Amino acid sequence: MVTSKSSKAVKDVAYSFNEGEEEEQKPKARAEVNGGENLMSKTTLRSDNGEISKEELRRQHQAELARQKNEETARRLAGGGSANGDSRAASKTSADLVAYKNVNDIPPARDLMIQIDQKNEAVLLPIYGSMVPFHVSTIRTVSSQQDTNRTCYIRIIFNVPGTAFNPHDSNSLKHQGAIYLKEVSFRSKDPRHISEVVQLIKTLRRHVMARESERAERATLVMQEKLQLAGNRFKPIRLTDLWIRPVFGGRGRKLPGSLEAHVNGFRYSTSRAEERVDIMFANIKHAFFQPAEKEMITLLHFHLHNHIMVGNKKTKDVQFYVEVMDVVQTLGGGKRSAYDPDEIEEEQRERERKNKINMDFQSFVNRVNDLWAQPQFSGLDLEFDQPLRELGFHGVPHKVTSFIVPTSSCLVELVETPFLVVTLSEIEIVNLERVGLGQKNFDMTIVFKDFKRDVLRIDSIPSTALDGIKEWLDTTDIKYYESRLNLNWRQILKTITDDPQSFIDDGGWEFLNLEASDSDSDNSEDSDQGYIPSDAEPDSETEEEDSDSESLVESEDDEEDDSEEDSEEEKGKTWEELEREASNADREKGDDSDSEQERNRRKAKAFGKSRAPSRPAPRMPKRPKFR
């Protein structure tokens, strides 16, 4: 080796680094590898090109979605309908109102006083010495009033078919020639009896109306199959200590219950026998599991195909939840230290409780998913879906600001009531409204494929979430548009359904395309600016030579002066010029001396009026004369 005889002492060893040369050589080598300086300049802008290409790809994808959506809408409208909506009966049929089937069934009158028969749901009124029964459903309002003489009056107003708020029903159509009693009043000296009668009538009427409305809602329900209990086949999958929403009716204390998965559905029940809800697997449209992270509850939510009754409420959404932490208010009022051992222990207990509840729910969900994976449930396509929090945004779907979260197949909000569950496959388009510079919030309008269904508006979404929402809509193949104003969608959908052919011929949803309208306006502006007068000199000559530019500026100044003079002449003559012309005309007539004197006299008179009147000197008081 050549360096074997060299000294290896520290004082004889030196190191030198050519950092500048290496840095200069690396870009050259990269340029040679890439094939030239032009390619190197492109690589330095790779991030910018990446962002532009991403936006351009999204724009191209949206254009393709617009074409597909217009073709799909045209086929659907040409097929003779907007979509298969929920078929509901136009008018509900009601049973005949019969208080007593026979005259002998009317209870004997003790006195000619108003009586309430709660068993037969009738009100007996004394009219012309006889007790006349009226079914409580025929009563519209009842009220009482007391005057100064301790005389009470009771006023009963009946429902009269054929009026503005009471259209004809099946009963009135059977007896078209009948005469109806509209109002009746009674006077009494007993105020206690009158108040008792009024209270009984109102209570009975409220119970009857609630029962009839529940019966009408149950009549519109789709018949469900019966629940097959697990029995000896397998042990039912069970989750305990759950609360339900919507809650059961009644004034009693609310009780938690348990949810069990049986052969063909779920059953939720409490310790009360009447509090029980069955949910069939075939009736479940979407199932959601949302663990508690920033919320106070862990929940299971079922969105159904057809309505069911929970207590006396008709609903399509049923939710079972557990509160992961207790709502506790400290009454001490003082601030607790962050290092307080009791506070640390309490927070640790809350974390352990939340994790345990989430794990119990997750275990239940996994076991139910395994049950749904069996061959007999393959046609239902059921699986618990979990919201994607990283794609969520805040908005106002109803009246309260909520955190709205997308899932793989829906857009949901499951914490605040009323719940929000929107199936993505039922969405026609999404219009982002009030989008513009300087706006802190914007609105989202969801138009459904069923044009008879009202659009869904989500208001007051922060503008910072706009790009994320656009990206999510594009990845889920949903066509979206942007507009600067809110649109009257009820009128727009009515116009589409009334004349679908003209909607198709006019380009479908492209009337919402703001970019196309802006490009058309830009093209029109460019065409207007493209005209250059023939006598105008191009700007390039002014940039080539300084002398020419100076002369052009001077000539432009001269032209501006000439134009200003011409404009002043065109504007009209001043008052001095007009006065001068008038004096010349008077001088030609020979009346210049008189006119001059007259003019001076008028000027002096006007000058005297304009001056403020001088303050008179105070007078000395006169001396009194003494006689």
C-alpha positions in Angstrom: 0.0 0.0 0.0 1.2 3.5 -0.8 0.1 4.9 2.6 1.7 2.2 4.7 4.9 4.2 5.3 3.0 7.4 6.0 2.8 8.8 9.6 -0.5 8.1 11.4 0.0 10.6 14.2 -3.0 12.9 14.9 -0.9 16.0 14.2 0.0 14.6 10.8 -3.6 13.7 9.7 -5.9 16.2 8.1 -9.3 16.0 6.4 -10.8 18.3 3.8 -14.4 18.3 2.5 -15.5 19.8 -0.9 -19.1 20.4 0.0 -19.7 23.1 -2.5 -18.4 21.1 -5.5 -20.4 18.0 -4.5 -23.6 20.1 -4.2 -22.9 21.6 -7.6 -22.2 18.2 -9.1 -25.4 16.5 -7.8 -27.9 18.6 -9.7 -25.9 18.2 -12.9 -25.8 14.5 -12.5 -29.6 14.4 -11.9 -30.1 16.7 -14.9 -28.1 14.3 -17.1 -30.0 11.3 -15.8 -33.4 13.0 -16.4 -32.4 14.2 -19.8 -32.1 17.9 -19.6 -32.8 21.1 -17.7 -36.4 21.2 -18.7 -37.2 17.9 -17.0 -35.4 19.0 -13.9 -37.6 22.1 -13.7 -40.6 19.8 -13.9 -39.4 17.6 -11.1 -39.0 20.6 -8.8 -42.7 21.4 -9.3 -43.8 17.8 -8.7 -45.9 18.7 -5.7 -47.6 21.5 -7.5 -48.4 19.3 -10.4 -49.7 16.6 -8.0 -52.2 19.0 -6.5 -53.3 20.3 -9.9 -53.7 16.9 -11.3 -55.7 15.7 -8.3 -58.1 18.6 -8.7 -58.2 18.0 -12.5 -58.9 14.3 -12.0 -61.8 15.1 -9.6 -63.2 17.6 -12.1 -63.0 15.0 -14.9 -64.6 12.4 -12.7 -67.4 14.8 -11.8 -68.0 15.5 -15.5 -68.3 11.8 -16.2 -70.7 11.4 -13.2 -72.8 14.3 -14.6 -73.1 12.5 -17.9 -74.0 9.2 -16.3 -76.5 10.9 -13.9 -78.3 12.8 -16.7 -78.6 9.5 -18.7 -79.9 7.7 -15.6 -82.4 10.4 -14.7 -83.6 10.5 -18.3 -84.2 6.8 -18.4 -86.0 6.9 -15.0 -88.2 9.8 -16.0 -89.0 8.3 -19.4 -90.0 5.0 -17.6 -93.0 6.8 -16.1 -92.1 7.8 -12.6 -89.5 9.4 -10.4 -88.9 6.5 -8.1 -90.7 3.9 -6.0 -91.7 5.9 -3.0 -93.5 4.8 0.1 -97.0 4.0 -1.0 -99.4 5.5 1.5 -103.2 5.5 1.4 -104.7 8.8 0.2 -107.4 8.8 2.8 -107.9 6.8 6.0 -111.0 5.0 6.7 -112.7 5.4 10.0 -115.2 3.1 11.7 -118.7 4.4 12.4 -119.0 6.4 15.6 -121.6 4.5 17.6 -122.1 5.4 21.3 -125.2 3.3 21.9 -126.6 0.6 19.6 -130.1 0.8 21.2 -132.1 3.5 22.9 -132.6 1.2 25.9 -128.8 1.2 26.4 -128.8 4.9 27.4 -128.5 5.2 31.2 -131.6 6.6 32.9 -131.4 10.3 33.7 -131.1 11.1 37.4 -131.4 14.8 36.9 -131.4 17.0 33.8 -127.6 17.6 34.1 -124.7 17.0 31.8 -123.4 13.4 32.3 -120.2 11.7 31.1 -120.4 8.0 30.2 -116.8 6.9 30.1 -117.6 3.3 29.3 -119.4 4.1 26.1 -117.3 7.2 25.4 -120.4 9.5 25.3 -121.5 12.8 26.6 -125.2 13.1 27.6 -126.7 16.6 27.2 -130.1 17.7 28.4 -132.0 19.1 25.4 -135.7 19.9 25.6 -136.2 17.7 28.6 -134.4 14.6 27.2 -130.9 13.3 27.5 -129.3 13.3 24.1 -126.0 11.3 23.7 -123.1 12.6 21.7 -119.9 10.6 21.0 -116.9 12.3 22.4 -115.1 12.2 19.0 -117.8 14.7 17.6 -116.7 17.3 20.2 -114.2 19.8 18.9 -113.6 22.1 22.0 -115.2 22.6 25.4 -114.7 25.6 27.7 -116.2 27.2 30.7 -116.7 30.8 31.9 -117.9 32.4 35.1 -119.4 35.9 35.4 -119.6 38.2 38.4 -122.9 36.7 39.7 -121.2 33.3 40.2 -123.1 32.0 37.2 -121.1 29.5 35.1 -121.5 28.9 31.4 -120.2 25.8 29.6 -119.7 26.0 25.8 -119.4 22.9 23.6 -118.4 23.3 19.9 -118.9 20.2 17.7 -117.1 19.1 14.5 -119.2 20.0 11.5 -118.3 18.0 8.3 -117.8 20.1 5.2 -116.1 23.1 6.9 -112.6 24.3 6.3 -110.9 22.2 8.9 -113.3 19.3 8.9 -113.7 17.7 5.4 -116.3 15.1 4.7 -115.6 11.6 5.9 -117.2 8.3 5.2 -119.8 8.9 7.9 -121.0 12.3 6.6 -121.1 11.0 3.0 -123.6 8.3 4.1 -125.9 11.0 5.4 -125.6 13.9 3.0 -128.9 15.4 3.9 -128.3 15.5 7.7 -128.4 18.7 9.8 -125.5 19.1 12.2 -125.4 20.8 15.5 -122.5 23.3 15.6 -122.6 24.7 19.2 -124.4 24.4 22.4 -124.2 26.4 25.7 -125.5 25.7 29.2 -125.8 27.8 32.3 -125.3 26.5 35.9 -125.2 27.8 39.4 -122.7 25.1 40.5 -119.2 26.1 39.3 -117.6 22.9 40.8 -119.8 20.7 38.7 -119.1 22.7 35.5 -115.3 22.5 36.0 -115.5 18.7 36.7 -117.6 18.2 33.5 -115.1 20.1 31.4 -112.1 18.2 32.8 -113.8 14.8 32.3 -114.7 15.7 28.7 -111.2 16.8 27.9 -109.6 13.7 29.4 -111.9 11.3 27.7 -111.5 13.1 24.4 -107.7 13.0 24.7 -107.7 9.2 25.4 -110.0 8.5 22.5 -108.0 10.6 20.0 -104.7 8.9 21.1 -106.3 5.5 20.7 -107.7 6.3 17.2 -104.4 7.8 16.0 -102.5 4.8 17.2 -105.0 2.5 15.4 -104.7 4.5 12.2 -100.9 4.2 12.4 -101.0 0.5 13.0 -103.4 0.1 10.0 -100.6 1.5 7.7 -97.9 -0.8 9.1 -96.6 -3.7 7.0 -97.4 -7.1 8.5 -94.2 -8.5 10.0 -93.3 -12.2 10.5 -93.4 -13.7 14.0 -90.3 -13.9 16.0 -88.9 -17.4 16.4 -87.2 -17.8 19.7 -83.9 -19.5 20.0 -85.2 -22.1 22.5 -83.1 -25.3 22.4 -81.4 -24.5 19.1 -78.8 -22.2 20.5 -78.3 -19.8 23.4 -79.5 -16.3 22.4 -76.9 -13.6 22.0 -77.6 -11.2 24.8 -76.7 -7.6 25.7 -78.0 -6.3 29.0 -78.7 -2.9 30.8 -79.7 -1.1 27.6 -81.9 2.0 27.1 -84.1 2.4 24.1 -85.0 5.4 21.9 -87.8 6.3 21.2 -88.8 5.6 24.8 -92.0 3.7 25.8 -95.0 5.7 26.7 -96.5 5.9 30.1 -95.8 7.9 33.2 -94.0 5.3 35.2 -90.3 5.1 35.9 -88.2 4.2 32.9 -86.4 0.9 33.2 -83.4 -0.6 31.3 -83.8 -3.7 29.3 -81.9 -6.4 27.5 -81.5 -7.1 23.7 -81.5 -10.7 22.5 -80.7 -12.0 19.0 -82.9 -15.0 18.2 -83.5 -17.1 15.1 -84.9 -14.4 12.8 -84.8 -11.2 14.7 -84.0 -9.2 17.9 -86.2 -8.8 21.0 -85.8 -6.0 23.5 -87.7 -6.3 26.7 -87.8 -4.8 30.2 -89.2 -6.2 33.5 -92.6 -4.9 32.5 -94.5 -7.3 30.3 -96.0 -4.6 28.0 -92.6 -3.0 27.2 -91.4 -5.3 24.4 -90.1 -4.6 20.9 -89.4 -7.2 18.1 -87.2 -6.3 15.2 -87.0 -8.8 12.4 -83.8 -9.3 10.5 -85.7 -9.0 7.2 -86.9 -5.5 8.2 -83.5 -4.1 8.9 -82.2 -1.8 6.2 -79.0 -0.6 8.0 -77.4 -1.5 11.3 -74.8 0.8 12.9 -72.4 0.4 15.9 -70.9 3.6 17.2 -68.5 3.2 20.2 -68.1 6.1 22.6 -65.1 8.2 21.9 -66.0 11.9 22.3 -69.7 11.1 23.0 -71.4 10.1 26.3 -73.0 7.0 24.9 -72.2 3.8 23.1 -75.0 2.7 20.8 -76.5 0.2 18.4 -78.8 1.7 15.8 -81.2 0.0 13.4 -82.7 1.8 10.4 -85.7 -0.2 9.1 -87.4 -0.7 5.8 -90.9 -0.4 7.2 -92.3 1.3 10.3 -92.9 -0.5 13.6 -94.6 0.6 16.8 -92.4 1.3 19.9 -95.0 1.8 22.6 -97.5 4.0 20.9 -95.1 5.7 18.5 -94.6 4.8 14.9 -90.9 4.8 13.9 -88.3 3.6 11.4 -85.3 4.1 13.6 -84.7 2.2 16.8 -81.7 2.7 19.0 -80.2 0.9 22.0 -77.6 2.7 24.1 -75.6 2.8 27.3 -74.2 5.9 29.0 -70.5 5.4 29.4 -70.1 8.0 32.2 -72.4 9.4 34.8 -73.4 13.0 34.6 -72.2 14.3 38.0 -72.2 17.9 39.1 -69.8 18.9 41.9 -71.6 21.0 44.5 -68.4 22.1 46.3 -67.9 25.0 43.9 -64.1 25.1 44.3 -61.6 24.1 41.7 -60.0 20.7 42.2 -56.3 20.2 41.5 -55.2 18.2 38.4 -53.1 16.1 40.7 -55.9 15.3 43.2 -55.7 11.5 43.8 -59.5 11.3 44.0 -59.9 13.1 40.6 -57.3 10.8 39.0 -58.9 7.7 40.4 -62.4 8.9 39.1 -61.0 9.5 35.6 -59.4 6.1 35.6 -62.7 4.5 36.6 -64.5 6.3 33.8 -61.9 5.2 31.2 -62.2 1.6 32.4 -66.0 1.7 32.4 -66.0 3.2 28.8 -63.6 0.5 27.6 -65.5 -2.3 29.1 -68.8 -1.1 27.6 -67.2 -0.7 24.2 -65.7 -4.2 24.4 -69.1 -5.7 25.4 -70.8 -4.0 22.5 -68.0 -5.1 20.1 -68.3 -8.7 21.2 -72.1 -8.6 20.7 -71.7 -7.1 17.2 -69.1 -9.7 16.2 -71.3 -12.6 17.3 -74.3 -11.1 15.4 -72.2 -10.6 12.3 -71.2 -14.3 12.5 -74.9 -15.1 12.7 -75.7 -13.0 9.7 -72.9 -14.7 7.7 -74.9 -17.9 7.7 -76.4 -19.0 4.3 -80.0 -18.4 5.3 -79.3 -14.6 5.7 -77.1 -14.2 2.7 -79.9 -12.5 0.7 -80.4 -9.8 3.4 -76.8 -8.4 3.0 -76.7 -7.4 6.7 -73.6 -6.2 8.6 -73.0 -3.7 11.3 -71.5 -0.5 9.9 -69.3 1.8 11.8 -69.1 5.6 11.2 -65.9 7.1 9.8 -65.1 9.9 12.2 -62.2 11.3 10.3 -64.6 12.3 7.5 -67.2 13.8 9.8 -68.3 17.5 9.8 -70.5 19.7 11.9 -73.9 20.9 10.6 -77.5 21.6 11.4 -79.7 18.9 9.8 -82.8 19.8 12.0 -82.5 22.4 14.7 -79.4 21.6 16.7 -75.7 21.6 15.5 -74.6 18.0 15.3 -71.6 16.0 14.2 -72.5 14.3 11.0 -70.5 11.2 10.1 -70.4 9.2 6.8 -70.3 5.5 6.7 -69.6 3.1 3.9 -73.2 3.3 2.7 -74.9 6.1 4.6 -74.6 9.6 6.0 -75.7 9.5 9.7 -76.1 11.4 12.9 -77.1 9.1 15.7 -76.6 11.1 18.9 -79.1 13.9 18.7 -82.8 13.3 18.0 -84.4 13.2 15.5 -81.9 10.9 14.0 -80.4 11.4 10.5 -79.9 8.3 8.3 -79.4 9.0 4.5 -78.8 6.1 2.2 -76.2 7.0 -0.4 -77.7 4.9 -3.1 -81.0 6.9 -2.8 -79.2 10.2 -3.5 -79.7 11.8 -6.9 -77.3 14.8 -6.6 -75.9 17.1 -3.9 -75.9 20.8 -4.2 -73.5 22.9 -2.1 -75.1 26.3 -1.6 -73.8 29.6 -0.4 -70.3 28.7 -1.5 -68.1 31.7 -2.2 -65.3 34.0 -1.0 -65.8 35.4 2.4 -68.4 32.9 3.5 -67.7 31.2 6.8 -70.5 28.6 6.4 -72.3 26.9 3.5 -75.3 24.6 3.1 -75.7 21.1 1.7 -78.9 20.2 -0.1 -79.4 16.5 -0.8 -81.8 15.7 -3.7 -83.2 12.2 -3.7 -84.1 10.0 -6.6 -87.7 10.0 -5.5 -88.6 13.6 -6.7 -91.8 13.4 -4.6 -89.7 13.3 -1.5 -88.6 16.6 0.0 -85.0 17.5 -0.2 -82.8 17.3 2.9 -80.9 20.5 3.9 -77.9 20.5 6.2 -77.2 24.1 7.2 -74.3 26.0 8.6 -71.4 23.7 7.7 -68.0 25.4 8.3 -66.2 26.3 5.1 -63.1 24.5 6.3 -64.9 21.2 5.7 -65.7 22.0 2.0 -62.7 20.3 0.4 -63.2 17.2 2.6 -66.8 16.9 1.6 -66.0 17.3 -2.1 -63.4 14.6 -1.8 -65.8 12.2 0.0 -68.6 12.8 -2.5 -66.3 12.2 -5.4 -64.9 9.0 -4.0 -68.5 7.7 -3.4 -69.5 8.5 -7.0 -72.0 11.2 -6.0 -72.4 14.1 -8.4 -72.2 17.5 -6.6 -72.8 21.1 -7.8 -72.0 24.5 -6.3 -74.1 27.6 -6.2 -73.8 31.0 -4.5 -77.4 31.2 -3.4 -80.1 28.9 -1.9 -82.5 27.5 -4.4 -86.2 26.9 -4.2 -86.1 23.1 -4.6 -89.8 22.5 -4.2 -90.5 24.6 -7.3 -87.6 23.1 -9.2 -88.7 19.5 -8.5 -92.3 20.4 -9.4 -91.1 21.8 -12.7 -89.1 18.6 -13.4 -92.0 16.3 -12.6 -94.5 18.4 -14.6 -92.4 18.4 -17.8 -89.6 15.9 -17.7 -89.0 16.0 -21.4 -88.0 19.6 -21.4 -85.7 19.0 -18.4 -84.0 16.2 -20.4 -83.7 18.3 -23.5 -82.2 21.3 -21.6 -79.3 19.2 -20.4 -80.6 17.7 -17.2 -78.8 18.9 -14.1 -76.3 21.0 -16.0 -78.3 24.2 -15.2 -76.6 23.9 -11.7 -73.1 23.8 -13.2 -71.6 27.0 -12.0 -68.2 26.4 -13.7 -69.9 26.1 -17.2 -71.8 29.3 -16.7 -68.7 31.1 -15.5 -66.7 29.9 -18.5 -69.5 31.1 -20.9 -69.4 34.5 -19.2 -65.6 34.6 -19.5 -65.7 33.7 -23.2 -68.2 36.5 -23.8 -66.0 39.0 -21.9 -63.0 37.9 -23.9 -64.9 38.3 -27.2 -65.9 41.8 -26.1 -62.3 42.7 -25.2 -61.0 41.2 -28.5 -62.2 44.2 -30.5 -59.4 46.8 -31.0 -60.1 50.1 -33.0 -58.1 50.4 -36.2 -56.7 53.9 -35.3 -55.4 52.7 -31.9 -51.7 52.1 -31.6 -50.5 48.8 -30.2 -48.8 48.8 -26.8 -45.8 46.9 -28.1 -44.5 49.9 -29.9 -44.5 51.9 -26.7 -42.4 49.3 -24.9 -39.8 49.2 -27.7 -38.5 52.8 -27.8 -38.4 55.3 -25.0 -38.7 58.3 -27.3 -41.7 56.9 -29.0 -43.3 56.3 -25.7 -42.7 59.9 -24.5 -44.1 61.3 -27.7 -47.1 59.0 -27.4 -47.7 60.1 -23.9 -47.5 63.8 -25.0 -49.9 63.2 -27.8 -52.2 61.4 -25.5 -52.1 64.3 -23.1 -52.9 66.7 -26.0 -55.7 64.5 -27.1 -57.0 64.5 -23.5 -56.9 68.3 -23.3 -58.7 68.6 -26.6 -61.3 66.1 -25.5 -61.7 68.0 -22.2 -62.3 71.2 -24.1 -64.7 69.6 -26.4 -66.5 68.1 -23.4 -66.6 71.5 -21.7 -68.1 73.0 -24.8 -70.6 70.2 -25.1 -71.5 70.6 -21.4 -72.9 74.2 -21.9 -72.0 77.9 -21.0 -71.3 79.2 -17.6 -73.4 81.8 -15.8 -70.7 84.5 -16.4 -70.7 83.8 -20.1 -74.5 84.0 -20.2 -74.4 87.3 -18.2 -71.8 88.7 -20.5 -73.9 87.9 -23.6 -77.0 89.4 -21.9 -75.1 92.7 -21.2 -73.8 92.8 -24.8 -77.4 92.4 -26.0 -78.5 95.2 -23.8 -75.7 97.5 -25.0 -76.7 96.9 -28.6 -80.2 98.0 -27.8 -79.0 101.2 -26.2 -80.3 100.5 -22.7 -76.8 99.9 -21.2 -77.0 102.9 -18.8 -80.3 102.0 -17.5 -79.4 98.4 -17.3 -76.1 99.2 -15.5 -77.9 101.4 -13.0 -80.6 98.9 -12.5 -78.0 96.2 -12.0 -76.1 98.2 -9.5 -79.3 99.0 -7.6 -80.2 95.3 -7.4 -76.7 94.3 -6.3 -76.8 96.9 -3.5 -80.2 95.8 -2.4 -79.1 92.1 -2.3 -75.9 93.1 -0.4 -78.0 94.9 2.2 -80.2 92.0 2.8 -77.3 89.6 3.1 -75.7 91.7 5.9 -76.9 91.0 9.4 -78.9 93.8 10.9 -76.8 95.9 13.2 -77.7 95.8 16.9 -79.3 99.1 18.0 -77.6 101.0 20.8 -79.3 100.6 24.2 -81.4 103.5 25.1 -80.9 105.4 28.3 -83.9 105.2 30.7 -85.9 108.3 30.9 -85.8 110.3 34.1 -89.1 110.3 35.9 -90.8 113.6 36.1 -91.6 114.8 39.6 -94.5 117.1 40.0 
